[in-house]
Amino acid sequence: MKLNAQIVILLVVIISLAAFGLWSLTNWGQRPGPGSGGTNQEWGQRPGTGSGQGTSGEFQIPDVDASKPQSNPPYVAELKTLQLGNLQITYKSVTASYSPMTMGTDLYIRVKNTGTKSEILHITPLKQLVADYVPKWCMHFFAFQSDDLTVASGEEKILHYFASNDDSGQFDVKIDFWQTADKSDKVTATIKFYSGTRNDVKLYENSVIYGEIKEKGTGKKIDNADLSVNLFSGRESKRIVTDGMGRYSAVVTSSDDLAKFFDQEQYSYDYFITVDKEGYEYYYADGIKPKPGEKIRFDIELEPAASSPTYKMNWESKVSDYYGFFWALVDDGWKYVVGSQAKHTPELGKPTNFYLFDANTGNQLWKYPTGNECWGIDITRDGSLVAAGCHDNYVYVVNANEGILKWKKDCGGMNREVEFSHNGKYLLTGPAENHDFVLYNSADGTVVKEIDECRESLRNSKFTLDDSKFVVGTSFGCTAMFDTAGNKIWENHIGEFPMVLAIDSQGSTYATGKGRTLFSFDTSGKTRWSFRVPDHTAGTGAISSDGSRVAVGTGGGWVYYFDGSNGKILWREKLPCINAGHNAVSISSDGKYVAVGCAPEYKLLVFNEKGTKIYEYQSTENTDPILNEKWATIGPGASEGTQRGIMGTYTSSDGSKIVAAYGDDYIREFVKV
């Protein structure tokens, strides 16, 4: 009897070990918990067919059932067509987004001229659409074209509108099209904008992505690697830790079913994978598109981390002022740091200062008083002049060496943008003196040219390298290039004003903002490429001097790193913070170092060109009571998380130095060691 009992116990142990072995093979790498997009691992519905019963090659992976039909979205779009003379207008009756998977939706209307001559088309103005149809909970509703268009014979133009998903709900927008002056030929497109939630997305997971991770060059299998399989927007992720053999697997919804449900033209309904493992370079790969029932094997090679520099804080300087710093900029010789005080709405309406610091020691050299906050700030490349554009309606130009005012102008209203030419000869600013923008002689403030072409307030601007031209971004999305004589070279529309605006050494322009599409335009204004930023507002960014690399940070807490020649993502990474600060992404001239400031977490991060984090610095919040009114008046929604933390960064041309401006009145310099 005793022997029989021992045999029974032995059999139980064997069966248990066998069962555990089967479980470990079919579930290796699966780790529950929040993903990089802030949600848990179960982003879809499993078909309930069990796992571990199928095999593919050397892997034993979960079974999936592709036979079960997927559910439809709450509203299914119908293709509609309107005829206006020779113009054929085609659109979908519904456009939708589902927070947090997609944080906004795009409407595309195609207008084709079937006639033999050019046609003029008039469209309901954006301001009227917003006033008549868009509820206040939809914070961003933009158009990417003007209200009047010329369509050549045989040409098809695409009209583009964007609506953000800031709350759940729906609204209908009626867009009129006409050609005659009395609008007697008017036709109307009615489009439903639906803002849904994750609860609307009832999709089954019917495909598998699996593989193994090895060390590049040696083939060594890498265990305990932190891997994320991410939905196309990056806002839903499955985090996985590889097993002892370097293996992983993830059951996901097929790309075909995602595309059918979300139905957004500019999205790529692929998955992307990131791997973060100590001792190795950061890994990113996208373009993974499993079909229903498909099991895609995707093996990964990690590159051993190269010897990388790191940084240390060299100095910090603190002021006592109401707003906290918004910008910090440095001259080319790294002699001076200029910082402006400002905050996102609601405004405080208090007097403040802009400041100049010694870039080598952090000593405050002077401060210049203003009647209100200053969103616009700049310093000439040679460090001789500082300009500020402020809410007290003035533009100030100050001698940097002495801190003495050279000249100031009453703009007739709030000013938010100043920009020196590279040679320091011109100052572009606006709105100014009842004009959209004005080009001044920076030495004495005499007017060079007054321009009103865009009929909107200036919000951003940059000069070409040779200072012969400049590009402007205005309040309702007009982005245009002019020569210094005031002649318009080209004009495009990107939704609202470009929060990111840059020109490379070849004269190509890069622009993006709350419209959440990153554009690159050539010297004639033709679109070189565009990328629909899928997670949230693209609020900050910078380019390498030659435009070969572009870095963008978002209000969704992601940083993107692009090949500037074609718009391809080289890597993107979820930041360990809620947002990238307002002006807090900067890049070295060669694109090898990217500095990113977190908001509201007061954390500075530095990445190399492969996306590997090489430095992190965490500071604590300044408790100066002068800031209490700022903290008490932080607005709701997007601005709430972007007032604390790092508001701006500036990286030296070689990446050896970084200056960070903080919303709690600190400026700090970091140097490479």
Secondary structure per residue as TSV (DSSP state, phi and psi in degrees):
chain	resnum	aa	ss	phi	psi
A	1	M	-	360.0	-42.9
A	2	K	H	-60.8	-39.8
A	3	L	H	-65.0	-43.7
A	4	N	H	-60.4	-39.7
A	5	A	H	-63.9	-40.1
A	6	Q	H	-64.1	-39.2
A	7	I	H	-62.8	-42.8
A	8	V	H	-61.6	-45.0
A	9	I	H	-61.3	-42.8
A	10	L	H	-61.7	-42.0
A	11	L	H	-62.8	-41.1
A	12	V	H	-61.7	-43.0
A	13	V	H	-62.7	-44.2
A	14	I	H	-61.9	-45.8
A	15	I	H	-62.9	-40.6
A	16	S	H	-64.1	-44.2
A	17	L	H	-64.4	-39.1
A	18	A	H	-63.6	-42.6
A	19	A	H	-63.6	-42.5
A	20	F	H	-64.3	-38.8
A	21	G	H	-62.8	-41.6
A	22	L	H	-63.7	-43.5
A	23	W	H	-61.6	-43.0
A	24	S	H	-66.6	-32.3
A	25	L	H	-73.0	-36.5
A	26	T	H	-86.9	-11.6
A	27	N	H	-125.5	14.5
A	28	W	T	-63.6	141.2
A	29	G	T	84.0	-13.6
A	30	Q	B	-78.2	120.9
A	31	R	-	-127.1	115.3
A	32	P	-	-68.6	162.8
A	33	G	S	126.2	178.2
A	34	P	-	-67.8	141.1
A	35	G	-	-92.3	-179.9
A	36	S	T	-67.7	-19.2
A	37	G	T	-86.7	0.9
A	38	G	S	93.6	9.1
A	39	T	S	-123.5	167.9
A	40	N	-	-81.8	-179.1
A	41	Q	S	-69.5	-28.5
A	42	E	-	-85.1	76.6
A	43	W	-	-83.4	-16.2
A	44	G	S	-131.0	-176.3
A	45	Q	B	-99.2	128.1
A	46	R	-	-76.5	144.1
A	47	P	-	-72.4	-11.4
A	48	G	S	78.6	26.1
A	49	T	S	-97.0	5.4
A	50	G	-	87.1	173.6
A	51	S	S	-140.3	160.7
A	52	G	S	85.0	6.5
A	53	Q	-	-95.4	-13.3
A	54	G	E	-105.5	157.7
A	55	T	E	-132.2	151.1
A	56	S	E	-145.1	110.2
A	57	G	T	62.2	-132.5
A	58	E	T	-84.9	-4.0
A	59	F	E	-99.4	142.6
A	60	Q	E	-107.6	112.7
A	61	I	E	-125.8	164.3
A	62	P	-	-62.8	147.3
A	63	D	-	-79.7	150.1
A	64	V	-	-133.0	155.1
A	65	D	-	-115.0	110.2
A	66	A	-	-92.8	0.7
A	67	S	-	-82.6	-22.6
A	68	K	S	-76.3	128.4
A	69	P	-	-70.0	144.7
A	70	Q	-	-82.1	154.9
A	71	S	-	-77.8	156.0
A	72	N	-	-88.7	158.6
A	73	P	-	-66.5	164.8
A	74	P	S	-56.1	-36.0
A	75	Y	S	-127.9	126.3
A	76	V	-	-97.2	126.4
A	77	A	-	-74.4	142.5
A	78	E	-	-112.4	143.7
A	79	L	E	-81.1	124.3
A	80	K	E	-117.0	151.2
A	81	T	E	-134.8	133.6
A	82	L	E	-117.6	148.1
A	83	Q	E	-117.3	123.2
A	84	L	E	-126.1	92.2
A	85	G	T	60.0	-122.8
A	86	N	T	-88.7	3.3
A	87	L	E	-97.6	122.9
A	88	Q	E	-101.8	122.2
A	89	I	E	-113.1	118.3
A	90	T	E	-122.5	136.8
A	91	Y	E	-157.9	166.0
A	92	K	E	-97.8	142.0
A	93	S	S	-74.7	-16.9
A	94	V	E	-136.6	139.6
A	95	T	E	-135.3	137.7
A	96	A	E	-140.6	155.3
A	97	S	E	-137.0	158.0
A	98	Y	E	-138.0	99.8
A	99	S	E	-69.9	138.2
A	100	P	T	-94.8	5.2
A	101	M	T	-63.7	-42.8
A	102	T	-	-131.5	133.3
A	103	M	S	-103.6	15.9
A	104	G	E	-179.0	165.0
A	105	T	E	-132.8	148.8
A	106	D	E	-115.8	135.9
A	107	L	E	-109.6	129.5
A	108	Y	E	-119.4	125.4
A	109	I	E	-117.0	124.9
A	110	R	E	-98.5	129.3
A	111	V	E	-119.9	114.8
A	112	K	E	-115.8	132.7
A	113	N	E	-92.9	110.5
A	114	T	-	-93.0	1.4
A	115	G	S	-88.5	-170.5
A	116	T	S	-105.3	1.0
A	117	K	S	-139.6	165.6
A	118	S	-	-65.3	148.6
A	119	E	E	-126.1	144.2
A	120	I	E	-98.1	133.2
A	121	L	E	-122.7	131.0
A	122	H	E	-108.3	141.2
A	123	I	E	-129.2	146.6
A	124	T	-	-52.4	126.2
A	125	P	-	-59.8	146.6
A	126	L	H	-57.3	-44.3
A	127	K	H	-58.5	-36.5
A	128	Q	H	-70.5	-39.5
A	129	L	H	-60.6	-44.9
A	130	V	H	-63.3	-44.3
A	131	A	H	-66.6	-36.8
A	132	D	H	-88.4	-29.3
A	133	Y	H	-129.3	-26.3
A	134	V	-	-89.8	121.5
A	135	P	-	-71.1	159.1
A	136	K	T	-64.2	-25.7
A	137	W	T	-71.8	-16.4
A	138	C	-	-89.5	98.2
A	139	M	-	-74.3	-26.9
A	140	H	-	-128.2	114.1
A	141	F	E	-134.4	115.1
A	142	F	E	-130.9	156.8
A	143	A	E	-116.1	147.9
A	144	F	S	-110.7	27.2
A	145	Q	S	-154.7	164.0
A	146	S	-	-77.7	173.9
A	147	D	S	-81.4	-11.9
A	148	D	E	-129.7	128.2
A	149	L	E	-129.5	149.5
A	150	T	E	-108.9	126.6
A	151	V	E	-115.5	115.3
A	152	A	-	-70.4	162.6
A	153	S	T	-58.6	127.9
A	154	G	T	78.9	-5.2
A	155	E	-	-82.5	147.6
A	156	E	E	-119.4	124.1
A	157	K	E	-110.3	147.8
A	158	I	E	-110.8	120.9
A	159	L	E	-89.2	138.4
A	160	H	E	-128.8	127.5
A	161	Y	E	-125.9	149.3
A	162	F	E	-130.2	138.7
A	163	A	E	-130.4	130.6
A	164	S	E	-81.9	156.4
A	165	N	-	-105.3	88.5
A	166	D	S	-103.7	-12.3
A	167	D	S	-163.0	164.6
A	168	S	S	-82.7	146.3
A	169	G	E	155.3	-171.0
A	170	Q	E	-154.1	155.3
A	171	F	E	-156.2	148.3
A	172	D	E	-98.8	137.6
A	173	V	E	-118.3	131.1
A	174	K	E	-108.8	114.6
A	175	I	E	-105.9	120.5
A	176	D	E	-92.4	145.6
A	177	F	E	-128.8	136.7
A	178	W	E	-155.8	166.1
A	179	Q	-	-125.2	-35.1
A	180	T	S	-80.8	154.1
A	181	A	T	-63.2	-34.4
A	182	D	T	-89.7	3.9
A	183	K	-	61.4	22.3
A	184	S	T	-68.4	-17.9
A	185	D	T	-100.3	12.6
A	186	K	-	-57.4	136.7
A	187	V	E	-123.4	155.0
A	188	T	E	-130.5	132.7
A	189	A	E	-104.0	126.6
A	190	T	E	-107.9	121.4
A	191	I	E	-125.2	133.1
A	192	K	E	-91.0	125.9
A	193	F	E	-101.9	115.5
A	194	Y	E	-110.2	128.0
A	195	S	E	-114.6	101.8
A	196	G	E	-107.5	-168.2
A	197	T	E	-131.5	180.0
A	198	R	G	-59.3	-29.2
A	199	N	G	-63.2	-22.1
A	200	D	G	-78.5	-18.2
A	201	V	-	-96.8	94.6
A	202	K	-	-111.2	75.1
A	203	L	-	-109.6	138.0
A	204	Y	B	-84.7	146.0
A	205	E	-	-85.8	113.7
A	206	N	-	-131.4	22.4
A	207	S	E	-151.2	168.3
A	208	V	E	-133.6	138.2
A	209	I	E	-115.3	126.7
A	210	Y	E	-147.7	168.7
A	211	G	E	165.3	-165.0
A	212	E	E	-136.7	156.2
A	213	I	E	-113.4	128.6
A	214	K	E	-127.5	162.4
A	215	E	E	-81.2	132.1
A	216	K	T	-65.7	131.0
A	217	G	T	95.9	-38.0
A	218	T	T	-106.8	-23.6
A	219	G	-	78.1	5.1
A	220	K	-	-62.1	130.7
A	221	K	B	-78.4	135.0
A	222	I	-	-107.8	113.7
A	223	D	-	-93.3	165.7
A	224	N	S	55.1	30.8
A	225	A	-	-83.5	136.8
A	226	D	E	-87.5	107.7
A	227	L	E	-116.9	141.6
A	228	S	E	-124.0	130.3
A	229	V	E	-102.5	118.7
A	230	N	E	-115.3	136.5
A	231	L	-	-61.9	157.0
A	232	F	T	-51.7	-33.7
A	233	S	T	-80.5	-15.8
A	234	G	S	82.0	-3.6
A	235	R	S	-94.4	0.7
A	236	E	S	-135.4	125.2
A	237	S	E	-140.4	149.6
A	238	K	E	-111.8	119.1
A	239	R	E	-95.3	132.8
A	240	I	E	-134.3	142.0
A	241	V	E	-111.4	125.8
A	242	T	-	-65.9	151.4
A	243	D	-	-82.1	-170.2
A	244	G	T	-64.9	-17.2
A	245	M	T	-103.0	11.0
A	246	G	S	75.5	22.4
A	247	R	E	-99.3	154.5
A	248	Y	E	-148.2	161.9
A	249	S	E	-156.9	151.0
A	250	A	E	-144.3	129.8
A	251	V	E	-90.8	126.0
A	252	V	E	-137.0	169.0
A	253	T	-	-82.0	139.3
A	254	S	-	-63.3	152.3
A	255	S	H	-63.5	-34.9
A	256	D	H	-60.8	-43.2
A	257	D	H	-71.6	-35.0
A	258	L	H	-62.9	-44.8
A	259	A	H	-63.2	-40.1
A	260	K	H	-67.3	-39.9
A	261	F	H	-74.3	-51.6
A	262	F	H	-77.2	-33.6
A	263	D	-	52.9	50.4
A	264	Q	-	-119.1	121.7
A	265	E	T	-62.3	-41.1
A	266	Q	T	-86.4	-4.4
A	267	Y	-	-81.5	147.8
A	268	S	-	-103.9	114.7
A	269	Y	-	-86.2	53.2
A	270	D	-	-105.3	174.2
A	271	Y	E	-106.5	150.9
A	272	F	E	-126.2	150.4
A	273	I	E	-118.7	136.1
A	274	T	E	-123.3	146.5
A	275	V	E	-133.4	129.1
A	276	D	E	-124.7	112.3
A	277	K	-	-138.3	126.1
A	278	E	T	-57.5	135.4
A	279	G	T	92.2	-2.8
A	280	Y	B	-130.5	155.5
A	281	E	-	-69.2	150.1
A	282	Y	-	-58.6	143.8
A	283	Y	E	-119.8	137.1
A	284	Y	E	-141.6	136.9
A	285	A	E	-149.8	139.0
A	286	D	E	-129.4	-170.0
A	287	G	E	80.4	18.1
A	288	I	E	-89.8	114.3
A	289	K	-	-128.0	83.7
A	290	P	-	-71.6	142.1
A	291	K	-	-91.8	164.8
A	292	P	T	-55.4	127.8
A	293	G	T	80.6	-4.0
A	294	E	-	-83.9	144.8
A	295	K	E	-117.5	103.4
A	296	I	E	-92.1	124.0
A	297	R	E	-89.9	124.2
A	298	F	-	-131.8	96.8
A	299	D	-	-85.1	151.7
A	300	I	E	-129.5	136.7
A	301	E	E	-112.9	123.5
A	302	L	E	-95.0	136.6
A	303	E	-	-91.7	125.2
A	304	P	B	-54.3	137.4
A	305	A	-	-64.0	132.7
A	306	A	-	-75.1	162.3
A	307	S	-	-66.3	116.2
A	308	S	-	-114.0	147.4
A	309	P	-	-71.6	163.7
A	310	T	-	-130.0	-175.0
A	311	Y	E	-129.9	165.0
A	312	K	E	-141.1	155.3
A	313	M	E	-73.9	127.5
A	314	N	E	-93.1	-41.8
A	315	W	E	-156.6	161.4
A	316	E	E	-138.2	144.8
A	317	S	E	-134.0	137.6
A	318	K	E	-124.4	140.0
A	319	V	-	-117.5	173.5
A	320	S	-	-122.5	98.7
A	321	D	-	-146.9	164.4
A	322	Y	S	-72.2	-33.3
A	323	Y	S	-98.3	-30.2
A	324	G	-	82.3	157.8
A	325	F	E	-75.8	146.2
A	326	F	E	-114.3	-37.3
A	327	W	E	-133.1	152.8
A	328	A	E	-142.1	122.0
A	329	L	E	-125.7	156.0
A	330	V	E	-133.1	144.0
A	331	D	-	-72.4	168.0
A	332	D	T	-63.6	-31.6
A	333	G	T	-83.8	2.6
A	334	W	S	53.7	46.2
A	335	K	-	-95.6	-42.5
A	336	Y	E	-126.4	149.1
A	337	V	E	-116.1	125.0
A	338	V	E	-108.3	135.9
A	339	G	E	-131.1	139.7
A	340	S	E	-113.5	152.0
A	341	Q	E	-102.7	127.3
A	342	A	-	-168.4	166.1
A	343	K	-	-147.1	162.9
A	344	H	S	-71.9	157.3
A	345	T	S	-56.8	149.6
A	346	P	S	-77.9	148.9
A	347	E	-	-73.5	153.0
A	348	L	-	-88.6	-31.3
A	349	G	-	69.4	32.8
A	350	K	-	-113.9	153.7
A	351	P	-	-67.9	152.5
A	352	T	E	-152.1	-159.3
A	353	N	E	-144.2	160.1
A	354	F	E	-114.4	151.5
A	355	Y	E	-125.4	152.3
A	356	L	E	-126.2	133.5
A	357	F	E	-123.4	153.1
A	358	D	E	-71.6	121.2
A	359	A	T	-69.1	-18.7
A	360	N	T	-92.3	-28.6
A	361	T	T	-117.1	-20.6
A	362	G	-	83.6	-0.3
A	363	N	-	-64.6	134.8
A	364	Q	E	-73.3	123.1
A	365	L	E	-91.2	-40.5
A	366	W	E	-165.4	165.7
A	367	K	E	-134.9	144.8
A	368	Y	E	-118.4	127.7
A	369	P	E	-78.5	143.9
A	370	T	E	-133.7	162.6
A	371	G	S	-81.3	-8.2
A	372	N	S	-165.8	178.2
A	373	E	-	-62.7	158.7
A	374	C	-	-128.2	104.7
A	375	W	S	-78.4	-28.0
A	376	G	E	-94.9	130.8
A	377	I	E	-152.4	143.2
A	378	D	E	-160.0	160.2
A	379	I	E	-136.0	139.5
A	380	T	-	-64.0	156.7
A	381	R	T	-61.5	-31.3
A	382	D	T	-87.7	0.6
A	383	G	S	76.2	17.4
A	384	S	-	-89.7	-28.4
A	385	L	E	-131.1	146.8
A	386	V	E	-123.1	137.4
A	387	A	E	-124.8	145.6
A	388	A	E	-136.8	136.8
A	389	G	E	-113.7	124.6
A	390	C	-	-129.4	163.6
A	391	H	T	-76.0	-4.1
A	392	D	T	-85.2	10.3
A	393	N	S	81.7	7.5
A	394	Y	E	-113.5	150.4
A	395	V	E	-108.3	130.4
A	396	Y	E	-114.7	139.0
A	397	V	E	-125.5	122.6
A	398	V	E	-122.6	140.0
A	399	N	E	-67.9	118.1
A	400	A	T	-67.0	-38.3
A	401	N	T	-66.5	-32.0
A	402	E	T	-113.6	-16.3
A	403	G	T	71.9	24.7
A	404	I	E	-105.0	135.2
A	405	L	E	-64.8	128.5
A	406	K	E	-90.0	-46.5
A	407	W	E	-164.5	160.1
A	408	K	E	-144.9	157.0
A	409	K	E	-129.7	137.1
A	410	D	E	-81.6	113.6
A	411	C	-	-81.4	-9.7
A	412	G	S	80.4	6.3
A	413	G	S	173.6	176.7
A	414	M	-	-59.2	132.1
A	415	N	-	-113.5	137.5
A	416	R	-	-129.9	5.6
A	417	E	E	-148.2	130.2
A	418	V	E	-135.8	142.6
A	419	E	E	-150.1	120.5
A	420	F	E	-82.1	147.0
A	421	S	-	-69.6	162.8
A	422	H	T	-60.2	-36.9
A	423	N	T	-84.6	-1.6
A	424	G	S	78.7	3.2
A	425	K	S	-74.5	-36.9
A	426	Y	E	-114.2	152.8
A	427	L	E	-125.1	121.0
A	428	L	E	-100.1	130.6
A	429	T	E	-153.3	160.8
A	430	G	E	176.1	166.3
A	431	P	S	-64.1	150.8
A	432	A	B	-150.6	132.1
A	433	E	T	51.1	45.5
A	434	N	T	65.9	23.7
A	435	H	B	-123.5	156.2
A	436	D	S	-55.9	-48.2
A	437	F	E	-158.4	156.5
A	438	V	E	-133.0	138.4
A	439	L	E	-100.5	117.2
A	440	Y	E	-106.6	156.0
A	441	N	E	-75.2	118.7
A	442	S	T	-69.1	-20.5
A	443	A	T	-72.6	-38.7
A	444	D	T	-133.9	-1.9
A	445	G	-	81.8	8.9
A	446	T	-	-70.8	146.6
A	447	V	E	-76.9	127.7
A	448	V	E	-92.7	-45.6
A	449	K	E	-159.3	136.9
A	450	E	E	-108.1	131.9
A	451	I	E	-131.5	136.6
A	452	D	-	-132.7	24.7
A	453	E	S	-62.2	-36.5
A	454	C	S	-89.6	-15.7
A	455	R	-	60.2	30.2
A	456	E	S	-145.3	161.5
A	457	S	-	-74.2	140.1
A	458	L	E	-69.9	135.7
A	459	R	E	-128.3	-18.0
A	460	N	E	-159.3	152.1
A	461	S	E	-162.1	154.5
A	462	K	E	-151.1	147.0
A	463	F	E	-96.4	150.2
A	464	T	-	-68.3	163.1
A	465	L	T	-59.7	-34.8
A	466	D	T	-89.2	2.3
A	467	D	S	64.2	15.1
A	468	S	S	-82.8	-18.7
A	469	K	E	-141.8	166.1
A	470	F	E	-148.8	153.0
A	471	V	E	-114.1	142.9
A	472	V	E	-123.8	151.4
A	473	G	E	-125.3	125.2
A	474	T	E	-112.7	172.7
A	475	S	T	-57.6	-37.8
A	476	F	T	-105.0	26.2
A	477	G	S	99.3	-0.7
A	478	C	E	-68.2	122.0
A	479	T	E	-121.2	117.6
A	480	A	E	-142.7	153.2
A	481	M	E	-113.0	139.2
A	482	F	E	-130.4	157.2
A	483	D	E	-90.5	170.1
A	484	T	T	-71.6	-6.5
A	485	A	T	-86.2	-3.9
A	486	G	S	94.0	6.1
A	487	N	-	-81.6	129.3
A	488	K	E	-78.4	129.2
A	489	I	E	-94.8	-42.6
A	490	W	E	-157.8	162.8
A	491	E	E	-143.9	134.2
A	492	N	E	-135.1	171.1
A	493	H	E	-130.0	132.8
A	494	I	-	-125.1	25.5
A	495	G	S	95.0	-114.8
A	496	E	S	-89.6	-176.3
A	497	F	-	-63.0	152.5
A	498	P	E	-75.4	112.7
A	499	M	E	-71.6	-27.7
A	500	V	E	-112.7	123.5
A	501	L	E	-144.8	128.4
A	502	A	E	-153.3	153.2
A	503	I	E	-127.3	130.7
A	504	D	-	-87.7	179.1
A	505	S	T	-67.8	-16.0
A	506	Q	T	-92.8	-3.4
A	507	G	S	93.8	5.1
A	508	S	-	-78.0	144.7
A	509	T	E	-108.4	144.5
A	510	Y	E	-126.7	133.1
A	511	A	E	-151.6	138.4
A	512	T	E	-161.5	167.5
A	513	G	E	-174.2	-139.8
A	514	K	T	-68.5	-17.4
A	515	G	T	-70.3	-13.8
A	516	R	-	65.5	24.5
A	517	T	E	-122.7	126.2
A	518	L	E	-90.3	123.9
A	519	F	E	-112.0	147.9
A	520	S	E	-125.5	123.9
A	521	F	E	-111.6	143.9
A	522	D	-	-82.2	-174.7
A	523	T	T	-66.1	-17.7
A	524	S	T	-98.0	0.0
A	525	G	S	92.0	-0.5
A	526	K	-	-74.0	139.7
A	527	T	E	-68.8	118.9
A	528	R	E	-76.6	-45.4
A	529	W	E	-165.0	162.9
A	530	S	E	-143.4	155.0
A	531	F	E	-138.9	124.6
A	532	R	E	-80.7	104.3
A	533	V	-	-64.9	118.3
A	534	P	-	-89.9	-9.1
A	535	D	S	-103.9	-48.8
A	536	H	S	-166.5	-172.4
A	537	T	-	-54.5	129.7
A	538	A	E	-87.0	95.7
A	539	G	E	-101.0	-11.9
A	540	T	E	-153.9	148.9
A	541	G	E	-179.9	175.0
A	542	A	E	-162.0	163.9
A	543	I	E	-126.7	157.1
A	544	S	-	-69.5	162.7
A	545	S	T	-60.4	-35.5
A	546	D	T	-90.5	0.5
A	547	G	S	77.1	6.7
A	548	S	S	-73.1	-20.2
A	549	R	E	-132.7	137.6
A	550	V	E	-130.3	129.2
A	551	A	E	-117.7	134.7
A	552	V	E	-135.6	136.0
A	553	G	E	-112.8	148.4
A	554	T	E	-121.9	162.4
A	555	G	T	-69.5	-7.8
A	556	G	T	-91.6	2.0
A	557	G	S	82.5	27.8
A	558	W	E	-114.6	151.2
A	559	V	E	-119.8	132.0
A	560	Y	E	-112.7	145.1
A	561	Y	E	-132.4	114.3
A	562	F	E	-110.4	154.9
A	563	D	E	-79.2	113.5
A	564	G	T	-69.5	-13.6
A	565	S	T	-77.9	-26.2
A	566	N	T	-139.7	-2.4
A	567	G	T	79.8	9.9
A	568	K	E	-74.9	136.2
A	569	I	E	-72.9	123.2
A	570	L	E	-87.1	-36.9
A	571	W	E	-163.3	156.9
A	572	R	E	-142.7	150.8
A	573	E	E	-144.9	136.7
A	574	K	E	-76.3	124.0
A	575	L	-	-76.6	152.2
A	576	P	S	-81.2	49.1
A	577	C	S	-159.6	169.6
A	578	I	S	-75.5	-44.6
A	579	N	E	-136.3	158.9
A	580	A	E	-83.7	135.6
A	581	G	E	-58.2	161.8
A	582	H	E	-48.1	-47.2
A	583	N	E	-127.5	33.9
A	584	A	E	-104.4	21.3
A	585	V	E	-115.5	124.1
A	586	S	E	-136.3	165.5
A	587	I	E	-146.2	147.5
A	588	S	-	-71.0	161.8
A	589	S	T	-60.2	-32.7
A	590	D	T	-90.5	-1.0
A	591	G	S	79.3	8.6
A	592	K	-	-85.1	-16.0
A	593	Y	E	-132.7	132.7
A	594	V	E	-123.7	123.5
A	595	A	E	-103.8	130.5
A	596	V	E	-130.4	129.2
A	597	G	E	-102.0	135.6
A	598	C	E	-91.8	143.8
A	599	A	E	-134.5	130.6
A	600	P	T	-97.2	20.6
A	601	E	T	-84.5	-3.4
A	602	Y	-	57.8	42.4
A	603	K	E	-123.4	128.9
A	604	L	E	-101.5	133.9
A	605	L	E	-125.5	141.1
A	606	V	E	-124.2	129.7
A	607	F	E	-116.2	148.9
A	608	N	E	-87.3	-178.6
A	609	E	T	-67.5	-12.9
A	610	K	T	-96.5	0.0
A	611	G	S	90.8	3.2
A	612	T	-	-77.6	129.0
A	613	K	E	-73.5	122.6
A	614	I	E	-111.4	-8.4
A	615	Y	E	-158.6	146.3
A	616	E	E	-146.3	134.5
A	617	Y	E	-133.8	125.9
A	618	Q	E	-111.8	127.7
A	619	S	-	-116.5	165.5
A	620	T	-	-103.7	157.8
A	621	E	-	-74.6	139.1
A	622	N	-	-68.1	130.8
A	623	T	-	-97.2	14.7
A	624	D	-	-55.9	122.4
A	625	P	G	-65.1	-14.5
A	626	I	G	-62.8	-21.4
A	627	L	G	-86.3	-5.5
A	628	N	H	-59.4	-37.8
A	629	E	H	-67.6	-35.0
A	630	K	H	-62.3	-49.6
A	631	W	H	-62.5	-35.3
A	632	A	H	-72.8	-19.5
A	633	T	T	-112.2	20.6
A	634	I	-	-65.9	129.2
A	635	G	-	-77.8	170.1
A	636	P	S	-77.0	172.2
A	637	G	G	69.2	-136.6
A	638	A	G	-62.3	-36.1
A	639	S	G	-72.7	-19.2
A	640	E	G	-60.8	-38.0
A	641	G	G	-93.0	5.9
A	642	T	S	-120.8	17.4
A	643	Q	S	-99.1	-32.3
A	644	R	S	-91.3	162.2
A	645	G	S	94.0	-157.8
A	646	I	E	-90.4	121.8
A	647	M	E	-91.8	-28.8
A	648	G	E	-153.0	148.1
A	649	T	E	-130.0	155.6
A	650	Y	E	-141.7	126.1
A	651	T	E	-110.3	135.5
A	652	S	-	-65.1	163.1
A	653	S	T	-59.4	-35.0
A	654	D	T	-95.7	2.0
A	655	G	S	77.7	7.0
A	656	S	S	-80.4	-17.4
A	657	K	E	-136.8	145.9
A	658	I	E	-138.3	133.8
A	659	V	E	-112.3	136.8
A	660	A	E	-124.8	132.4
A	661	A	E	-105.4	131.7
A	662	Y	E	-112.0	148.4
A	663	G	T	-73.1	-1.1
A	664	D	T	-112.2	28.4
A	665	D	S	82.0	12.4
A	666	Y	E	-101.8	147.6
A	667	I	E	-127.2	133.6
A	668	R	E	-129.6	146.2
A	669	E	E	-112.8	139.8
A	670	F	E	-122.9	139.7
A	671	V	E	-125.8	149.0
A	672	K	E	-72.3	138.9
A	673	V	-	-128.5	360.0
